[in-house]
Amino acid sequence: MKKWKMVWCGGDTSKAKVFGVNIENYPTRFLEETVTVEEPRYHQKFQAFKYEVEIDGQKKVFAAKEYSMGIYMYFVEE
């Protein structure tokens, strides 16, 4: 099973940095899949949705989840 690492968590997704860029500035494609991710502080496991994004000609996959109302978490594969 692949491991996922949280790279950003917060309420203002316009500031979310994933793969070194503001991910909200790029069009994403929902992959209709979920993955198991782990919140690093309390080690709670959740299901997150997978997305694909193209950055500088390279397709990359990340996962995202609304952790609680208005708080979002972004994950990348380790």
Salt bridges, closest charged atoms under 4 A:
ASP12 OD2 - LYS15 NZ 3.85
GLU33 OE1 - LYS50 NZ 3.43
GLU38 OE2 - HIS43 ND1 2.75
GLU52 OE1 - ARG29 NH2 3.21
GLU77 OE2 - LYS2 NZ 3.28
